[in-house]
Amino acid sequence: MAPTPTAKGTVPFREYATWYRVTGRPGAGRPALVVVHGGPGSTHDYLLPLAGYAERGWPVVHYDQLGNGGSTRLPDADPGFWTPELFLDELDNLLNRLDIADNYVLFGQSWGGMLAAWHASARPAGLRGLVVANAPASYPLWRKEMDVLRAQLPPGVDETLRRHEAAGTTDSDEYLQAMLIFYSRHVCRIDPLPRELAATYMETFTDPTVYRAMNGPNEFHVIGSLRDWSVIDYLPDISVPTLIISGRHDEATPATVRPFEELIPNARWEIFEDSSHLTHLEEPERFTEVLGGFLDTIGANGAQTTTVSGG
């Protein structure tokens, strides 16, 4: 159970609204830990366990990206409306509206990790640290690795998936059942699904506008506008200490994650042996130890106190 938030509400973003949730009190010392969820088109719910860091003195900010959750829904928006630039601007706006842009750490998970890395590459003055969790550095790399993982599925599964993809019947029950085989291996290996993750899945299923426009029908069939998007060129410009996290069974395979380690100065990569794409849910004790250790290298006033060695 996540701690009770100290504040909830919305901030204006252009003519829309971004929903947020704050646990703890920003400005009291330690940087705010700003949690950027995946998708795109997901919600904050599956990352709520990170609110527990407020009990360690870290104010924690969750938010729902535009188009989902408590933020403005735009089900009739043209697919071209949904761009990485839109969500980068939304993140910048949130930091300023909540008055935390001068002292914060970013935690980005999956697509949120790519977005957070792009934000960090601009070297904002108030950013103290970056955590990139279960994220690829490039969708072309991701799509290539999806073919590798699909080929390793039980006999006939990938054949079923590709038959429906070719026919445009990815909403069929047969396709869904085959898809879940991939998800149970490479997205979340916990059965039954954690409540927080089920809540996010339900939100995304209810309004898949953003996910389908930018990603596609699922994690491994990326046919949306992000299919050729990459943050690799931005990574050398990141100057803050960076923690990279992935799971041994992650759909974000080592080949997709490695550019973060190789190109970000002062980065460290931790692989969780018993996890797939949701390390914070699959190995919560080790996750808490690793993330907590990294955050402890950030001083109470946002100053780095310990150098994070290269991976």
MARNUNU-895381 format. One record per residue (C-alpha): residue in three letters; residue number from 1; x, y, z. Coordinates in steps of 0.05 Angstrom, whole numbers, plus 32768, in hexadecimal, padded with zeros to 4 digits. Example, Ala and Ser with C-alpha at 12.3 -4.5 7.8 and 13.67 -1.06 7.14 Angstrom:
<pts>
PT   type   seq     c1     c2     c3
PT    ALA     1   80F6   7FA6   809C
PT    SER     2   8111   7FEB   808F
</pts>
This chain:
<pts>
PT   type   seq     c1     c2     c3
PT    MET     1   8000   8000   8000
PT    ALA     2   801D   8043   7FEB
PT    PRO     3   8022   8079   8020
PT    THR     4   7FEB   80AD   8021
PT    PRO     5   7FFC   80E7   7FF2
PT    THR     6   8007   812C   800F
PT    ALA     7   7FEB   814D   7FD0
PT    LYS     8   7FC5   813A   7F91
PT    GLY     9   7FA9   8164   7F59
PT    THR    10   7FB6   817D   7F13
PT    VAL    11   7FE3   81B2   7EF5
PT    PRO    12   7FD3   81D7   7EB4
PT    PHE    13   7FF9   81C0   7E77
PT    ARG    14   7FE8   81E8   7E39
PT    GLU    15   7F9C   81E4   7E35
PT    TYR    16   7F9D   81A1   7E5A
PT    ALA    17   7FAB   8186   7EA0
PT    THR    18   7FE0   8157   7EBC
PT    TRP    19   7FCC   812F   7EF9
PT    TYR    20   8000   8127   7F31
PT    ARG    21   8008   8107   7F75
PT    VAL    22   803C   811D   7FA8
PT    THR    23   8051   80F3   7FE4
PT    GLY    24   807C   8119   8017
PT    ARG    25   808D   8162   8016
PT    PRO    26   80BA   817F   7FDF
PT    GLY    27   80EA   81B5   7FF4
PT    ALA    28   80F9   8197   8038
PT    GLY    29   8140   8180   8026
PT    ARG    30   8148   8145   7FF8
PT    PRO    31   8138   814B   7FAE
PT    ALA    32   80F3   8136   7F96
PT    LEU    33   80F2   80F2   7F75
PT    VAL    34   80C8   80FB   7F36
PT    VAL    35   80AC   80BB   7F1A
PT    VAL    36   80A2   80B7   7ECE
PT    HIS    37   8076   807C   7EBA
PT    GLY    38   807A   8051   7E7C
PT    GLY    39   804D   8045   7E41
PT    PRO    40   8046   8075   7E22
PT    GLY    41   7FFD   8073   7E35
PT    SER    42   8006   8052   7E78
PT    THR    43   7FF8   8070   7EBE
PT    HIS    44   801D   807B   7EFF
PT    ASP    45   7FF9   8043   7F25
PT    TYR    46   802B   800B   7F1A
PT    LEU    47   8063   8037   7F35
PT    LEU    48   803E   804B   7F76
PT    PRO    49   806D   8020   7FA1
PT    LEU    50   80A2   8055   7F96
PT    ALA    51   8078   8083   7FC2
PT    GLY    52   8097   805D   7FFC
PT    TYR    53   80D7   8085   7FF3
PT    ALA    54   80B3   80C0   8013
PT    GLU    55   80BB   809A   8055
PT    ARG    56   8106   80A0   804A
PT    GLY    57   8102   80EA   8041
PT    TRP    58   80FB   80ED   7FF5
PT    PRO    59   80BF   8114   7FDD
PT    VAL    60   80A1   80E9   7FA5
PT    VAL    61   807A   8105   7F6A
PT    HIS    62   8050   80D8   7F3D
PT    TYR    63   8028   80F1   7F02
PT    ASP    64   7FFE   80D7   7EC9
PT    GLN    65   8016   80EC   7E85
PT    LEU    66   7FE5   8111   7E58
PT    GLY    67   7FB1   80E4   7E39
PT    ASN    68   7FAA   80B3   7E72
PT    GLY    69   7F97   80AA   7EBB
PT    GLY    70   7F83   80E9   7EDE
PT    SER    71   7FA0   8117   7EA9
PT    THR    72   7F78   8133   7E6E
PT    ARG    73   7F60   80FC   7E3F
PT    LEU    74   7F60   810B   7DF5
PT    PRO    75   7F43   80CD   7DD4
PT    ASP    76   7F34   80F2   7D93
PT    ALA    77   7F79   8112   7D8B
PT    ASP    78   7F9D   8107   7D4A
PT    PRO    79   7FD3   80D2   7D52
PT    GLY    80   8006   8106   7D3E
PT    PHE    81   7FF5   812E   7D7D
PT    TRP    82   8019   80FB   7DA8
PT    THR    83   8064   8107   7DA4
PT    PRO    84   80A0   8100   7DD2
PT    GLU    85   80A7   814C   7DD1
PT    LEU    86   8061   8153   7DEE
PT    PHE    87   8072   8128   7E2A
PT    LEU    88   80B6   8148   7E33
PT    ASP    89   8093   818C   7E37
PT    GLU    90   8060   816F   7E67
PT    LEU    91   8097   8157   7E96
PT    ASP    92   80BA   819A   7E94
PT    ASN    93   8078   81BD   7EA3
PT    LEU    94   8069   818F   7EDE
PT    LEU    95   80AD   819C   7EFE
PT    ASN    96   80A3   81E7   7EF9
PT    ARG    97   805A   81E7   7F0F
PT    LEU    98   806A   81BE   7F4D
PT    ASP    99   80A6   81EA   7F5C
PT    ILE   100   80D7   81B1   7F5E
PT    ALA   101   8100   81C0   7F20
PT    ASP   102   813A   81D8   7F4B
PT    ASN   103   8144   8197   7F71
PT    TYR   104   812D   8153   7F57
PT    VAL   105   8141   810D   7F42
PT    LEU   106   811E   80EA   7F07
PT    PHE   107   8109   80A1   7F08
PT    GLY   108   80F2   808C   7EC3
PT    GLN   109   80D6   8046   7EB5
PT    SER   110   80D2   8027   7E6F
PT    TRP   111   80BC   805E   7E3E
PT    GLY   112   80C1   808D   7E7A
PT    GLY   113   810B   807C   7E7F
PT    MET   114   8116   8093   7E38
PT    LEU   115   80F0   80D3   7E46
PT    ALA   116   8116   80E0   7E86
PT    ALA   117   8159   80D5   7E63
PT    TRP   118   8146   8106   7E2D
PT    HIS   119   8133   8139   7E62
PT    ALA   120   8175   812D   7E86
PT    SER   121   819E   8138   7E47
PT    ALA   122   818B   8182   7E48
PT    ARG   123   81B1   8187   7E8A
PT    PRO   124   817B   81AA   7EB3
PT    ALA   125   819A   81CE   7EED
PT    GLY   126   816E   81AF   7F22
PT    LEU   127   8175   8166   7F0E
PT    ARG   128   819F   8140   7F41
PT    GLY   129   819B   80F8   7F28
PT    LEU   130   817B   80CA   7EF5
PT    VAL   131   815F   8083   7EFA
PT    VAL   132   8150   805F   7EB8
PT    ALA   133   8128   8020   7EC8
PT    ASN   134   8117   7FE9   7E95
PT    ALA   135   811E   8018   7E5A
PT    PRO   136   8139   8010   7E14
PT    ALA   137   8165   8046   7DF8
PT    SER   138   8148   803C   7DB2
PT    TYR   139   8108   8021   7D95
PT    PRO   140   812D   8005   7D58
PT    LEU   141   8157   7FDD   7D89
PT    TRP   142   8118   7FCA   7DAF
PT    ARG   143   80F5   7FB1   7D71
PT    LYS   144   8131   7F88   7D5D
PT    GLU   145   8134   7F68   7DA2
PT    MET   146   80EA   7F5A   7DA2
PT    ASP   147   80F5   7F2C   7D67
PT    VAL   148   812B   7F07   7D90
PT    LEU   149   80FC   7EFE   7DCC
PT    ARG   150   80C1   7EEA   7DA1
PT    ALA   151   80EB   7EB4   7D80
PT    GLN   152   80F7   7E96   7DC5
PT    LEU   153   80AD   7E8F   7DD6
PT    PRO   154   808E   7E49   7DD9
PT    PRO   155   8082   7E28   7D95
PT    GLY   156   804A   7E47   7D6E
PT    VAL   157   8041   7E85   7D99
PT    ASP   158   8066   7EB6   7D6D
PT    GLU   159   8046   7E97   7D2F
PT    THR   160   8002   7EA6   7D4D
PT    LEU   161   8016   7EED   7D5E
PT    ARG   162   8031   7EFC   7D19
PT    ARG   163   7FF4   7EDE   7CF7
PT    HIS   164   7FC6   7F0E   7D1C
PT    GLU   165   7FF5   7F49   7D13
PT    ALA   166   7FF5   7F3D   7CC7
PT    ALA   167   7FA9   7F38   7CC7
PT    GLY   168   7F9F   7F75   7CF3
PT    THR   169   7F7A   7F4B   7D27
PT    THR   170   7FA3   7F5C   7D64
PT    ASP   171   7F63   7F66   7D8D
PT    SER   172   7F51   7F1D   7D87
PT    ASP   173   7F4F   7EEF   7DC4
PT    GLU   174   7F81   7EBF   7DA4
PT    TYR   175   7FB2   7EF8   7D9B
PT    LEU   176   7FA8   7F10   7DE2
PT    GLN   177   7FB5   7ECC   7DFF
PT    ALA   178   7FF5   7EC5   7DD7
PT    MET   179   800A   7F0B   7DEB
PT    LEU   180   8002   7EFA   7E35
PT    ILE   181   8036   7EC3   7E2D
PT    PHE   182   8069   7EF8   7E1A
PT    TYR   183   8052   7F27   7E52
PT    SER   184   8058   7EF1   7E87
PT    ARG   185   80A1   7EE5   7E72
PT    HIS   186   80BA   7F2B   7E63
PT    VAL   187   808C   7F60   7E82
PT    CYS   188   8078   7F45   7EC7
PT    ARG   189   8087   7F00   7EE2
PT    ILE   190   8059   7F06   7F1F
PT    ASP   191   8019   7EDD   7F1F
PT    PRO   192   7FE6   7EF8   7F2F
PT    LEU   193   7FF8   7F3E   7F18
PT    PRO   194   8005   7F71   7F4E
PT    ARG   195   7FCA   7F9E   7F5C
PT    GLU   196   7FEF   7FDD   7F47
PT    LEU   197   8001   7FBF   7F04
PT    ALA   198   7FBA   7FA6   7EF8
PT    ALA   199   7FA1   7FED   7F05
PT    THR   200   7FCF   8009   7ED0
PT    TYR   201   7FBC   7FD3   7E9E
PT    MET   202   7F73   7FE3   7EA9
PT    GLU   203   7F7E   802D   7E9E
PT    THR   204   7FA5   8020   7E5E
PT    PHE   205   7F71   7FEF   7E45
PT    THR   206   7F39   8021   7E53
PT    ASP   207   7F5B   8058   7E2A
PT    PRO   208   7F92   803D   7DFC
PT    THR   209   7F95   807D   7DD2
PT    VAL   210   7FDC   8091   7DE2
PT    TYR   211   7FF9   804A   7DE6
PT    ARG   212   7FDE   8035   7DA3
PT    ALA   213   7FF2   8076   7D80
PT    MET   214   8039   8076   7D99
PT    ASN   215   8048   802C   7DA7
PT    GLY   216   8016   7FFD   7D89
PT    PRO   217   7FE9   7FC4   7DA1
PT    ASN   218   801C   7FA9   7DD3
PT    GLU   219   8064   7FAB   7DEB
PT    PHE   220   8083   7F80   7DB4
PT    HIS   221   805D   7F97   7D76
PT    VAL   222   8073   7FE0   7D72
PT    ILE   223   8052   7FFF   7D35
PT    GLY   224   8043   8044   7D52
PT    SER   225   8067   8086   7D4A
PT    LEU   226   809F   8072   7D7A
PT    ARG   227   80B7   8038   7D4F
PT    ASP   228   80F5   805E   7D38
PT    TRP   229   80FF   808B   7D74
PT    SER   230   8140   808A   7D9C
PT    VAL   231   8163   80B1   7DD3
PT    ILE   232   81A8   8095   7DC5
PT    ASP   233   81C3   80D6   7DA9
PT    TYR   234   81AF   80FB   7DE9
PT    LEU   235   81D1   80CD   7E1B
PT    PRO   236   8218   80E9   7E1A
PT    ASP   237   81FB   812D   7E30
PT    ILE   238   81E0   8111   7E72
PT    SER   239   820C   812C   7EAB
PT    VAL   240   81EA   8114   7EEB
PT    PRO   241   81F7   80D2   7F0F
PT    THR   242   81CD   809D   7EED
PT    LEU   243   81B3   8059   7F05
PT    ILE   244   819C   8028   7ECF
PT    ILE   245   816F   7FEE   7EE3
PT    SER   246   8157   7FB2   7EBB
PT    GLY   247   8140   7F6B   7EC6
PT    ARG   248   8162   7F2B   7EAD
PT    HIS   249   8121   7F17   7E8A
PT    ASP   250   810E   7F5F   7E76
PT    GLU   251   80F0   7F6F   7E33
PT    ALA   252   8122   7FA9   7E37
PT    THR   253   815A   7F78   7E27
PT    PRO   254   81A4   7F88   7E35
PT    ALA   255   81AD   7F9C   7DEC
PT    THR   256   8178   7FD3   7DF4
PT    VAL   257   8192   7FEB   7E37
PT    ARG   258   81DD   7FEA   7E2A
PT    PRO   259   81E1   802F   7E08
PT    PHE   260   81CD   8050   7E49
PT    GLU   261   8208   8031   7E6D
PT    GLU   262   8239   803C   7E34
PT    LEU   263   8227   8084   7E23
PT    ILE   264   8212   80A5   7E65
PT    PRO   265   824E   80BB   7E8E
PT    ASN   266   824A   80A8   7ED7
PT    ALA   267   8217   8070   7ECD
PT    ARG   268   820E   802D   7EF1
PT    TRP   269   81E4   7FF3   7ED8
PT    GLU   270   81C2   7FC1   7F07
PT    ILE   271   81A1   7F83   7EEA
PT    PHE   272   816D   7F5F   7F14
PT    GLU   273   8173   7F14   7F0A
PT    ASP   274   812C   7F01   7F1C
PT    SER   275   8107   7F39   7EF9
PT    SER   276   80EC   7F4B   7EB6
PT    HIS   277   80D1   7F90   7EA5
PT    LEU   278   80B7   7FA5   7EEA
PT    THR   279   80F2   7F9D   7F1A
PT    HIS   280   80D2   7FC8   7F50
PT    LEU   281   8098   7F97   7F55
PT    GLU   282   80BD   7F56   7F46
PT    GLU   283   80F9   7F60   7F75
PT    PRO   284   80E1   7F96   7FA4
PT    GLU   285   8114   7F8A   7FDB
PT    ARG   286   8151   7F8D   7FAE
PT    PHE   287   8132   7FC6   7F87
PT    THR   288   812A   7FEE   7FC7
PT    GLU   289   8172   7FDF   7FDA
PT    VAL   290   818E   7FF3   7F96
PT    LEU   291   8164   8032   7F8C
PT    GLY   292   816C   8046   7FD5
PT    GLY   293   81B8   803F   7FCF
PT    PHE   294   81B9   806B   7F91
PT    LEU   295   818D   80A0   7FB1
PT    ASP   296   81BA   80A1   7FED
PT    THR   297   81F2   80BA   7FC0
PT    ILE   298   81C9   80F9   7FB5
PT    GLY   299   81D3   8129   7FEF
PT    ALA   300   819B   8144   801B
PT    ASN   301   819F   8186   7FF5
PT    GLY   302   81A6   8166   7FB1
PT    ALA   303   81F2   8166   7FB0
PT    GLN   304   8214   8127   7F99
PT    THR   305   823A   8108   7FD3
PT    THR   306   8254   80C8   7FB4
PT    THR   307   826A   80BD   7F6C
PT    VAL   308   8244   8086   7F48
PT    SER   309   8278   805D   7F23
PT    GLY   310   8270   804A   7EDA
PT    GLY   311   8250   8007   7ECC
</pts>
